[in-house]
Structure formats: C-alpha cells, structure tokens
Amino acid sequence: MSDTIEDIARYMIEVGGRARAASRILARASSADKNAALAAIADDLDRNRIALTSANRKDLEAGAAKGLEPALLDRLELTPARIDGMIDGLRQIVALSDPIGSIFDMKYLPSGIQVGRMRVPLGVVGIIYESRPNVTADAAALCLKSGNATLLRGGSEAFHSNQAIAASIRKGLELAGLPGDAVQVIATTDRAAVGRMIAMPEFVDVIIPRGGKGLIERISAEARVPVIKHLDGICHVYIDDQADPKKAFDIALNAKTQRYGTCNTMETLLVAEGIAKETLPQLARAYRDKGVELRGCERSCALITECIPAVDADWESEYLAPILSIRIVANLDAAIDHINRYSSQHTDSIVTENYTRARRFLTEVDSSSVMVNASTRFADGFEYGLGAEIGISTDKFHARGPVGLEGLTSVKYIVLGDGHIRQ
C-alpha cells in the first residue's frame, strides 16, 4: 500500500471494519473453537522456529545499524527461550477457564426478579507496542480467548518479526474455522496509522499502549478511545531492619539484575539505617560484579566507595539499564513515604520477617502490585498464572496490575423474570 495520509486513513477504516465484523463472530465462538485456534497457533509457531529466527535477525541487524540501545535490542530479540515462552503462554491460555458467558452475583430481589452479571468481551482491542515481538503472540492469545478481535500495531523495529508471528496466528485461526481478521497486524510502519487507530471509536473499544513513556503520553493525550496504560515502572525494594539477610541479598540482586530493560525491574533500593552498614557493602560488591552503576544518598555514598551522589531526578527515574538508586531510610514509615512519593504505582516490595510491618506495607503502599519477601520481577501475567499479559495497568479503572483474561472483559447486568412487571 502507498503511505499517503488518504491511503492510510482508507486502509485503517477497512482494517477497523473487518475487526468489528470479526468481533461479532468471536463473541459467540465456543471455548472449544477458541482453544483449537490457540493450539493451532502454538503448533505453527513451533514448526516455524527457523523462519521466526530469520525474520527476527533482519530486525536485529537493522536495529543495530540504526544504533538502537542495548536495552531495546534485548527487548527485540527472539531467543529460543522467548519463542518457547510464546508457545508455552499460548498453551497455558488454552488451559485457563473461559471467562465469557460466566454469570455471577445472581440474587432474588423483593420484586421477584433475579438480577446478576455476565462477563462479555470488550469488542475490538487496539494494541500499540514497541520492540517486543512476543507481545504479538501474547496479546493475540489473550484477546482471542476473551472473545475480542485485535488490531496490533508493533514498532517499526520489529516489523519482520511481527509479520512472521502474524502469519502463524492467521493460519491457526483459519484452521479452527474462525475469521483470520480476528487478529490483524497493521501492515504499515507510518505513524499516521497510530493516529487513526486511536481516533476510531466506531471500530475500536479500547487502546492498550505498551512502550516508552513518550509513546504512552502521546496515546493518552490524543486518544478518542479509552486507554489502559502505565507510564513508568519505578519499582522499589525496601530492606527492613528485621529482614532475613540472605533473603534480602537474593531479592535485591535479582530484582535489579535478572533483566534490566523491563518495567518490573527495581530502580530504587531502600535500606533501613539499622542494617545498612552490614547490608550495603555486600550488595555493592555483587552489583559491581554485574556492572551496575550505583547512585546513592549521602549516607549510602559514605558506605559504598564507588557510589555516585544521587540527584533528585534519580528518585524519579526509570533507568531500564544497569543503574540503581540507593537511599538509606530511618524506618518503615520513611520507606513508605518515599515510595508513595516517587513510585509509579507499578510494583514495590518489602523484605522483612516482621508480620505487622509486612501487613502495614501491603495496606499503605498504593501500587498495582505490592509484595512481601519476593522480587519485583514476579510482577508479570505469566508469573501470576494468567497465561500471559497484555500489559500492566497502573490505572485504577478499568483494570489494575497485569491485565489478563478477566481484564479484557466487561460485564452486563442480566435480569430473569417470569412475566414480572414493575408496580
């Protein structure tokens, strides 16, 4: 297709119309048909590993030539383990209960009618994302299982990878007798397509942006369609002065270094002053061995030779890189105050053996995931048993935290009567 503004507008209207038509078929599809499609997609991805890797190599080579940062190239790469993860995610979603059509909260009212609620699809979900091609499979699978048609607009840096995954998705849908248009990957990299997608409420019911802060801010500001989003992943781990030393060491190291370029990676470490002298030097050595740059408060710098003095902006930074901010705090109250001021309300964790303090942390920290004695890296739909996630929402409406199947549904009231009339 040509990339004039008029052509893109016409193309997006055609894509949107096909998605709306497909959504009506998916809304009445049986669980068996949706599961058959998911299984067929997984099998096709498994058979086409070489083609996936070859397409991904084109994207990696082009990204390196454009000077993409290492963190972005890491997100872009489809390693054998990540292909395994896509396939496993699809098969895990097959095993999950289908939420569509479930009826709950049924009750009789004094008038004699029964009132309850039923889970229904959202309709058409538009997903705009950067770098990670595995999002194509994860998003398609969750939307398919929850009865939603999907429009996927990946970043230009992952174009070949996304198209290769899309081919398997379409084949799996058609083998199961479902419309191939139920999942459409936008076939242009022109940014005008994004502008059209977020301004088509007649075709798209919700937009989910996944990517950098700039992308999400733009979508939130310009969309005429409801948006499920999070802007930052400024995640904290607080080591309490009643923490188990080994747990604290393992969690603080894993939360930062297991992967750097993810939204659930710890960006700030808080340490209670009563154990800082014993805890920080040991952790600093481990971070140094991993190549992590440390930026700390004045007291942290006094304990860690290689620590760079932190500035105010560090407490508000999502680094997505081997950089960590460290602050020594007086106690739990100070830790909670810091988190509620600087956290992006994504994921925050406390390491402590004190039950009362753990309960306070859970209650008073206002984030979409709050953890006790666990790495922030667990804040993930797959790790939460959702099969996969379509994103992590730090909003409070309509979904919060990792958005899996239930987060992609709405509810409607149903009323059962037997000739009842209102008096």
Long-range contacts (C-beta under 8 A, 24 or more apart in sequence): 1-187, 1-188, 3-188, 3-190, 3-192, 5-192, 8-188, 8-190, 8-192, 8-193, 8-196, 9-192, 9-196, 11-187, 11-188, 11-193, 12-186, 12-193, 12-196, 12-197, 12-200, 13-196, 13-200, 13-203, 15-151, 15-184, 15-186, 16-124, 16-151, 16-197, 16-200, 16-202, 16-203, 16-204, 17-203, 18-181, 18-184, 19-124, 19-149, 19-150, 19-151, 19-181, 19-182, 19-184, 19-203, 19-204, 20-123, 20-124, 20-149, 20-202, 20-203, 21-179, 21-181, 22-149, 22-179, 22-181, 22-182, 23-121, 23-123, 23-124, 23-147, 23-148, 23-149, 23-182, 25-178, 25-179, 25-182, 26-121, 26-144, 26-147, 26-148, 26-149, 26-178, 26-179, 26-182, 27-100, 27-120, 27-121, 27-123, 27-147, 29-147, 29-178, 31-98, 31-100, 33-176, 33-177, 33-178, 34-98, 34-144, 34-145, 34-147, 34-176, 34-178, 35-94, 35-145, 36-175, 36-176, 37-144, 37-172, 37-173, 37-175, 37-176, 37-178, 38-90, 38-91, 38-93, 38-94, 38-141, 38-144, 38-145, 38-172, 39-90, 39-91, 39-94, 39-172, 40-171, 40-172, 40-173, 40-175, 40-176, 41-90, 41-137, 41-140, 41-141, 41-168, 41-169, 41-171, 41-172, 41-173, 42-87, 42-90, 42-91, 42-94, 42-172, 43-172, 44-168, 44-171, 44-172, 45-83, 45-86, 45-87, 45-90, 45-137, 45-165, 45-168, 46-87, 48-164, 48-167, 48-168, 49-80, 49-83, 51-164, 52-78, 52-83, 52-161, 52-164, 52-165, 53-78, 53-83, 55-160, 55-161, 55-163, 55-164, 56-133, 56-160, 56-161, 56-164, 58-160, 59-133, 59-157, 59-158, 59-159, 59-160, 59-161, 62-157, 63-157, 66-157, 68-157, 71-260, 71-261, 71-320, 71-321, 72-131, 72-157, 72-261, 74-259, 74-260, 74-261, 75-130, 75-131, 75-132, 75-261, 76-131, 76-132, 76-133, 76-157, 76-158, 76-161, 78-133, 78-134, 78-161, 82-134, 85-134, 85-382, 86-134, 86-137, 86-138, 86-165, 89-137, 89-138, 89-141, 89-382, 89-387, 89-388, 90-137, 90-141, 90-388, 92-382, 92-387, 92-388, 93-141, 93-142, 93-145, 93-387, 93-388, 93-405, 94-145, 95-387, 96-145, 96-386, 96-387, 96-405, 98-145, 98-405, 99-146, 99-405, 99-406, 99-409, 100-146, 100-147, 100-409, 103-414, 106-416, 111-420, 111-422, 111-423, 112-417, 112-418, 112-420, 113-415, 113-416, 113-417, 113-420, 114-415, 114-416, 114-417, 115-413, 115-414, 115-415, 115-416, 116-413, 116-414, 116-416, 117-411, 117-412, 117-413, 117-414, 118-411, 118-412, 118-413, 118-414, 119-406, 119-409, 119-410, 119-411, 120-147, 120-409, 120-410, 120-411, 120-412, 121-146, 121-147, 121-148, 121-408, 121-409, 121-410, 122-146, 122-148, 122-205, 122-206, 122-408, 122-409, 122-410, 123-148, 123-149, 123-205, 123-206, 124-148, 124-149, 124-150, 124-151, 124-203, 124-204, 124-205, 125-149, 125-150, 125-151, 125-204, 125-205, 125-206, 125-207, 125-208, 125-390, 125-408, 126-150, 126-151, 126-153, 126-197, 126-198, 126-204, 126-206, 126-207, 126-208, 126-225, 127-151, 127-152, 127-153, 127-207, 127-208, 127-209, 127-210, 127-390, 127-391, 128-153, 128-194, 128-197, 128-198, 128-207, 128-208, 128-209, 128-210, 128-211, 128-215, 128-219, 129-153, 129-154, 129-155, 129-209, 129-210, 129-211, 130-154, 130-155, 130-157, 130-158, 130-210, 130-211, 130-212, 130-215, 131-155, 131-157, 131-158, 131-211, 132-158, 132-210, 133-158, 133-161, 133-162, 133-165, 135-210, 136-161, 136-162, 136-165, 136-166, 136-169, 136-185, 137-165, 137-169, 137-388, 138-381, 138-388, 138-389, 138-390, 139-208, 139-390, 140-169, 140-183, 141-387, 141-388, 142-387, 142-388, 142-389, 142-390, 142-403, 142-404, 142-405, 142-408, 143-183, 143-390, 143-408, 144-173, 144-178, 144-182, 144-183, 145-387, 145-405, 146-405, 146-408, 146-409, 147-409, 148-408, 149-181, 149-182, 149-183, 150-182, 150-183, 150-184, 151-184, 151-186, 151-197, 151-204, 152-183, 152-184, 152-185, 152-186, 153-185, 153-186, 153-193, 153-194, 153-197, 154-185, 154-186, 155-211, 156-189, 159-189, 163-187, 194-219, 195-222, 198-222, 198-223, 198-224, 198-225, 198-227, 199-223, 199-224, 199-225, 200-224, 200-225, 201-225, 208-390, 208-391, 208-403, 209-391, 210-391, 213-318, 226-398, 228-391, 228-393, 228-395, 228-398, 228-399, 228-403, 228-407, 229-391, 229-393, 229-394, 229-395, 230-263, 230-344, 230-345, 230-346, 230-368, 230-391, 230-392, 230-393, 230-394, 230-395, 231-344, 231-394, 232-263, 232-318, 232-344, 232-346, 233-262, 233-263, 233-264, 233-265, 233-267, 233-318, 233-320, 233-344, 233-346, 233-347, 233-392, 234-267, 234-268, 234-316, 234-317, 234-318, 234-342, 234-343, 234-344, 234-346, 235-263, 235-264, 235-265, 235-266, 235-267, 235-268, 235-343, 235-344, 235-346, 235-347, 235-348, 235-349, 235-376, 235-379, 236-266, 236-267, 236-268, 236-269, 236-270, 236-335, 236-338, 236-339, 236-342, 236-343, 236-348, 236-349, 236-376, 237-266, 237-268, 237-269, 237-270, 237-348, 237-349, 237-350, 237-351, 237-375, 237-376, 238-270, 238-271, 238-272, 238-329, 238-332, 238-335, 238-339, 238-348, 238-349, 238-350, 238-351, 238-361, 239-269, 239-270, 239-271, 239-272, 239-275, 239-279, 239-351, 240-272, 240-332, 240-335, 240-350, 240-351, 240-352, 240-354, 240-357, 241-272, 241-273, 241-274, 241-275, 241-331, 242-352, 242-353, 242-354, 242-357, 243-272, 243-275, 243-351, 243-352, 243-353, 244-351, 244-353, 244-373, 245-275, 245-278, 245-279, 247-351, 247-373, 248-279, 248-351, 249-279, 249-282, 249-283, 249-286, 251-349, 251-351, 251-373, 251-374, 251-375, 252-283, 252-351, 253-283, 253-286, 253-287, 253-290, 254-375, 254-377, 255-349, 255-375, 255-376, 255-377, 256-287, 256-290, 256-292, 256-324, 257-287, 257-290, 257-292, 257-322, 258-375, 258-377, 259-377, 260-319, 260-320, 260-321, 260-322, 261-320, 261-321, 262-320, 262-377, 263-318, 263-346, 263-392, 264-346, 264-347, 264-369, 264-376, 264-377, 264-378, 264-379, 264-380, 264-392, 265-320, 265-376, 265-377, 266-324, 266-349, 266-375, 266-376, 267-317, 267-318, 267-319, 267-324, 267-325, 268-314, 268-315, 268-324, 268-325, 268-326, 268-327, 268-338, 268-342, 269-324, 269-325, 269-326, 269-327, 270-326, 270-327, 270-328, 270-329, 270-335, 270-338, 270-339, 271-300, 271-326, 271-327, 271-328, 271-329, 272-328, 272-329, 272-330, 272-331, 272-332, 272-335, 273-299, 273-328, 273-329, 273-330, 273-331, 276-300, 276-303, 276-328, 277-303, 280-304, 280-326, 280-328, 287-324, 290-322, 291-322, 292-322, 292-323, 292-324, 293-322, 293-323, 293-324, 294-323, 294-324, 294-326, 295-323, 295-324, 295-325, 295-326, 296-325, 296-326, 296-327, 297-326, 297-327, 297-328, 299-328, 300-326, 300-327, 300-328, 303-328, 315-342, 316-342, 318-344, 332-357, 332-360, 332-361, 335-361, 336-360, 336-361, 336-364, 336-365, 339-365, 339-367, 340-364, 340-365, 340-366, 343-367, 344-394, 345-394, 346-379, 346-392, 346-394, 347-371, 347-376, 347-379, 348-376, 349-373, 349-374, 349-375, 349-376, 367-394, 368-392, 368-393, 368-394, 368-400, 368-401, 369-401, 369-402
